[in-house]
Amino acid sequence: MLRLVTVILMTAVLATGAAYGNTRGASTPGTSTPGTSTPGASTGPVVEAARRLERNFEFAAARTAYERAISAIEGSQGAFAEALIEPLYGLGRVQRRLDLADAARDAFRRGQHIEHRVRGVHALGQIEAVRELIEIEVASGQHMDADRQQRFAVYVAERNYGSDHPSLVPMLQGLAQWYEETGQFNRARKTQRRIVDIVSANGSGVDVGLIDPLLAIMRSRRLQSGSCCSKRELQQLTDILKTSRDLSYERKADALLALGDNFTALGRTSRALDYYREAWALLSDRERATEFAEPRLLAMFRRLSTARVGEALAGDPFRRTGQITSRERLMRDPRSLEDLLRSEGHTDQDIQELEMLPPQFFLIPLATHQYNTRIRHTLSTVDNGPQSLAMVGEPVQFIRGQLKQVLPPRLQSDEALDSISIELRFTVREDGQVGRVGIARTNAPARLNQMMRSVVKKTRYRPRVIDGEFVRTEGQLLRQTFRLQPGDGLSRQTAASRAAVGARR
């Protein structure tokens, strides 16, 4: 598998860059520090002036200064001079912040191409460029390009550090987060297990560095199919929390809260409340107010009760086999279903027709990034089918094509979806379950209102706590919208939504 991924990544490197000949690479989403990419590069006073303007957020002036520096270096040292790398990366940064995405992409790729020529394809200095490039690709909706860039970044790090060096862990963490946030849960768990192996090999089985990947493995299962953790992983995490001497009270409380959230979302409330009580005992009064003052909507996956596929889809591909897929098998994560159908001989066209069904599940993703896409697990498809599924909704997500099936034609366009808003009022009980759901305000059709009431009944919240006691919360609000969120992939909740939703874990 690693050899196959390597071949794919190197093919992407050689095939990319129409203007400057080379690669697309990437890393975790994030901002970069001006002028940190190329140690030892010749800068000069003009580049220094440009960097100063950039640090002062004078991006238009910095752009002019970087362009002047690039012209001067080209005139004196040539079009492929090493000294061009830093000002090209700087130019790309300021162009991106001026919303000149295409120009920024060209600047980063040119700088990356020169870095490959001068320092080699595996030069670590290019990581600054790929961090910026992934932001550009995500903002423009090029999620498959961003996916390739993520994996290429890890490949570069592996070539520099080795496949099991601790320095590789931050890159793997970024890759695992990307996988989780784009619905590639199997790959996310595989990457997190690799982190566990590296940390264990360089520390011990109760290293505090194992807490985050173990929690992430549990969370990805919850987000993929609503299932829990393995006994081995839970026992390992419990041992760390009980025995580690390097664990601060704050870090232990965070882990206990995450465990409580995990079991609350899965409906195992008795166990969840025990974790919450243990965390409460470790928190200061200020931290208690932050964590338990209001109910918090939890990240989760849930199936919806719909008709069997043979009944829901007229002339559906499943009927040709003389079998009807059972509802439980149908309503798993789309990629799990895709693997099942492909193993039974169905084609990409069959699988694409899944979007002709009404919503089969809903997903409440983490609040960190919301990319509105789910990348399919298969590296390629036999019928050249779509490599990703479009998602829509905030805070609750649905497959875009399936949501259209419960809307009248006049509301199926992107513009019409942008205008739909549903505000629901309900009660959050002491155990985090939801009841007495009603529509407070809406401009949506009745069928969508009814579906959202069913969805909210299935959601789970971290309950509110007063004086150490879990309490019922009346009148909790959730505002659901269906905007096709462009931009950088960051969750764009309104202030009202943030107040109602809180931090999803």
PESUL-V583468 format. One record per residue. N is the residue number from 1. SS is DSSP state (A for helix, B for strand, O for the rest). OMEGA is omega in radians with two decimals (none if undefined). Layout:
N;SS;OMEGA  N;SS;OMEGA
This chain:
1;O;3.13  2;A;3.12  3;A;3.14  4;A;3.12  5;A;3.12  6;A;3.12  7;A;3.14  8;A;-3.12  9;A;-3.14  10;A;3.06  11;A;3.11  12;A;3.12  13;A;-3.03  14;A;-3.02  15;A;-2.97  16;O;3.01  17;O;-3.08  18;O;-3.09  19;O;-2.99  20;O;2.88  21;O;-3.03  22;O;-2.49  23;O;2.86  24;O;3.04  25;O;3.04  26;O;-3.13  27;O;-3.09  28;O;3.09  29;O;3.12  30;O;3.09  31;O;-3.11  32;O;-3.13  33;O;-3.10  34;O;3.00  35;O;-3.12  36;O;-2.94  37;O;-2.95  38;O;3.14  39;O;3.06  40;O;-3.13  41;O;3.08  42;O;-3.09  43;O;-3.11  44;A;-3.07  45;A;-3.12  46;A;3.10  47;A;3.11  48;A;3.11  49;A;3.12  50;A;3.12  51;A;3.14  52;A;3.10  53;A;3.13  54;A;3.13  55;A;3.13  56;O;3.11  57;O;3.05  58;O;-2.93  59;A;3.13  60;A;3.11  61;A;3.11  62;A;3.11  63;A;3.12  64;A;-3.12  65;A;3.10  66;A;3.13  67;A;3.10  68;A;3.13  69;A;-3.14  70;A;3.13  71;A;-3.13  72;A;-3.14  73;A;3.10  74;A;-3.12  75;A;-3.07  76;A;-3.03  77;A;3.11  78;O;-3.02  79;O;-3.11  80;O;-3.13  81;O;3.12  82;O;-3.12  83;O;3.13  84;A;-2.99  85;A;-3.08  86;A;3.13  87;A;3.07  88;A;3.08  89;A;3.09  90;A;3.10  91;A;3.11  92;A;-3.13  93;A;-3.07  94;A;3.08  95;A;3.11  96;A;-3.14  97;A;3.00  98;O;3.14  99;O;3.05  100;O;-2.96  101;A;-3.10  102;A;3.12  103;A;3.12  104;A;3.12  105;A;3.14  106;A;-3.14  107;A;3.13  108;A;-3.12  109;A;3.11  110;A;3.09  111;A;3.13  112;A;3.11  113;A;3.11  114;A;3.12  115;A;3.08  116;A;-3.13  117;A;-3.01  118;A;-2.99  119;A;3.12  120;O;-3.09  121;O;-3.06  122;O;-3.12  123;O;-3.13  124;A;-3.12  125;A;-3.11  126;A;-3.10  127;A;3.07  128;A;-3.12  129;A;-3.09  130;A;3.04  131;A;3.10  132;A;-3.12  133;A;-3.14  134;A;3.07  135;A;-3.14  136;A;-3.10  137;A;3.12  138;A;-3.12  139;A;-3.14  140;O;3.10  141;O;-3.14  142;O;-3.01  143;A;3.12  144;A;3.05  145;A;3.10  146;A;3.12  147;A;3.11  148;A;-3.14  149;A;3.10  150;A;-3.09  151;A;3.10  152;A;3.13  153;A;3.10  154;A;3.09  155;A;3.11  156;A;3.14  157;A;3.11  158;A;-3.13  159;A;3.14  160;A;-3.03  161;A;-2.95  162;O;-3.00  163;O;-3.09  164;O;-3.12  165;O;3.14  166;A;3.13  167;A;3.14  168;A;-3.01  169;A;3.14  170;A;3.10  171;A;3.12  172;A;3.10  173;A;3.10  174;A;3.13  175;A;3.14  176;A;3.11  177;A;3.10  178;A;3.13  179;A;-3.11  180;A;-3.06  181;A;3.06  182;O;3.00  183;O;3.13  184;O;-2.92  185;A;3.10  186;A;3.11  187;A;3.11  188;A;-3.14  189;A;3.12  190;A;3.13  191;A;3.10  192;A;3.09  193;A;3.08  194;A;3.06  195;A;3.10  196;A;-3.13  197;A;-3.13  198;A;-3.13  199;A;-3.14  200;A;-3.12  201;A;-3.11  202;A;3.12  203;O;3.11  204;O;-3.14  205;O;3.09  206;O;3.11  207;O;-3.14  208;O;3.08  209;O;3.10  210;A;-3.04  211;A;-3.07  212;A;3.13  213;A;3.11  214;A;3.07  215;A;-3.14  216;A;3.10  217;A;3.10  218;A;-3.09  219;A;-3.11  220;A;3.07  221;A;3.14  222;A;-3.11  223;A;-3.11  224;A;-3.02  225;A;-3.14  226;O;-3.14  227;O;-3.04  228;O;-3.05  229;O;3.03  230;O;3.13  231;A;-3.11  232;A;-3.13  233;A;3.13  234;A;3.13  235;A;3.12  236;A;3.13  237;A;3.12  238;A;3.12  239;A;3.13  240;A;-3.11  241;A;-3.11  242;A;-2.93  243;A;-3.02  244;O;3.09  245;O;-3.11  246;O;-3.02  247;O;3.11  248;O;3.09  249;A;-3.11  250;A;-3.11  251;A;3.11  252;A;3.13  253;A;3.11  254;A;-3.14  255;A;3.12  256;A;3.08  257;A;3.12  258;A;3.09  259;A;3.09  260;A;3.10  261;A;-3.11  262;A;-3.09  263;A;3.03  264;A;-3.13  265;A;-3.13  266;O;3.11  267;O;3.13  268;O;-2.88  269;A;-3.11  270;A;3.13  271;A;-3.14  272;A;-3.11  273;A;3.07  274;A;3.10  275;A;3.13  276;A;3.14  277;A;3.14  278;A;3.10  279;A;3.14  280;A;-3.11  281;A;-3.11  282;A;-3.02  283;O;3.00  284;O;3.14  285;A;3.13  286;A;3.13  287;A;3.09  288;A;3.12  289;A;3.14  290;A;-3.01  291;A;-2.98  292;A;-3.08  293;O;-3.14  294;O;3.05  295;O;-3.14  296;B;3.08  297;B;-3.04  298;O;3.04  299;O;-3.04  300;B;3.02  301;B;3.05  302;B;3.00  303;B;3.04  304;O;3.14  305;O;3.11  306;O;3.13  307;O;3.05  308;O;-3.06  309;A;-3.13  310;A;3.13  311;A;-3.04  312;A;-3.01  313;O;-3.11  314;O;3.14  315;O;-3.01  316;O;-3.08  317;A;-3.09  318;A;-3.07  319;A;-3.11  320;A;-3.14  321;A;-3.10  322;O;-3.14  323;O;3.03  324;O;-3.12  325;O;-3.10  326;O;-3.07  327;A;-3.11  328;A;3.13  329;A;-3.10  330;A;-2.91  331;O;3.01  332;O;3.11  333;O;-3.06  334;A;-3.14  335;A;3.03  336;A;3.09  337;A;3.14  338;A;3.12  339;A;3.12  340;A;-3.09  341;A;-3.14  342;A;3.12  343;A;3.12  344;O;3.02  345;O;-3.13  346;O;-3.09  347;O;3.08  348;A;3.12  349;A;3.07  350;A;-3.06  351;A;3.10  352;A;-3.12  353;A;3.01  354;A;-3.13  355;A;3.05  356;A;3.09  357;O;2.94  358;O;-3.08  359;O;-3.12  360;O;-3.13  361;B;2.94  362;B;-3.13  363;B;2.97  364;B;-3.05  365;O;3.05  366;O;-3.08  367;O;-3.07  368;O;3.09  369;B;3.12  370;O;-3.01  371;O;3.14  372;O;3.05  373;B;3.03  374;B;-3.08  375;B;-3.12  376;O;-3.07  377;O;-3.07  378;O;3.12  379;O;3.07  380;O;-3.10  381;O;-3.01  382;O;-3.12  383;O;-3.11  384;O;3.14  385;O;-3.11  386;O;-3.12  387;O;3.14  388;B;3.08  389;B;3.10  390;B;3.10  391;B;3.13  392;B;3.06  393;O;3.09  394;B;0.06  395;O;-3.11  396;O;-3.11  397;B;3.03  398;B;2.96  399;B;-3.05  400;A;-3.10  401;A;3.13  402;A;3.13  403;A;-3.14  404;A;-3.08  405;A;3.11  406;A;-3.14  407;O;3.02  408;O;-3.09  409;A;-3.08  410;A;-3.10  411;A;-3.06  412;O;3.12  413;O;3.12  414;A;-3.11  415;A;3.13  416;A;3.10  417;A;3.14  418;A;-3.04  419;A;-3.06  420;O;3.10  421;B;3.12  422;B;3.07  423;B;-3.09  424;B;3.10  425;B;-3.04  426;B;3.12  427;B;2.99  428;B;-3.08  429;O;-3.07  430;O;-3.13  431;O;3.11  432;O;3.10  433;O;-2.99  434;B;3.09  435;B;3.08  436;B;-3.09  437;B;3.09  438;B;3.10  439;B;3.12  440;B;-3.12  441;B;-3.11  442;B;2.93  443;O;-3.08  444;O;3.07  445;O;-3.03  446;A;-3.09  447;A;3.11  448;A;3.06  449;A;-3.14  450;A;3.13  451;A;-3.13  452;A;3.04  453;A;3.11  454;A;3.14  455;A;-3.07  456;A;3.08  457;A;-3.11  458;A;-3.14  459;O;3.11  460;O;-3.13  461;B;2.85  462;B;-3.02  463;O;3.07  464;B;-3.13  465;B;3.04  466;B;3.13  467;O;3.08  468;O;-3.12  469;B;3.07  470;B;-3.03  471;B;3.08  472;O;3.10  473;B;3.11  474;B;3.02  475;B;3.07  476;B;-3.09  477;B;2.98  478;B;3.11  479;B;-3.11  480;B;3.05  481;B;-3.07  482;O;3.13  483;O;3.00  484;O;-2.92  485;O;2.99  486;O;3.07  487;O;-2.88  488;O;3.09  489;O;3.11  490;B;3.12  491;O;-3.05  492;O;3.12  493;O;3.00  494;O;3.13  495;A;3.12  496;A;3.13  497;A;3.14  498;A;3.14  499;A;-3.11  500;A;-3.01  501;A;-3.06  502;O;-3.09  503;O;3.11  504;O;-3.07  505;O;none
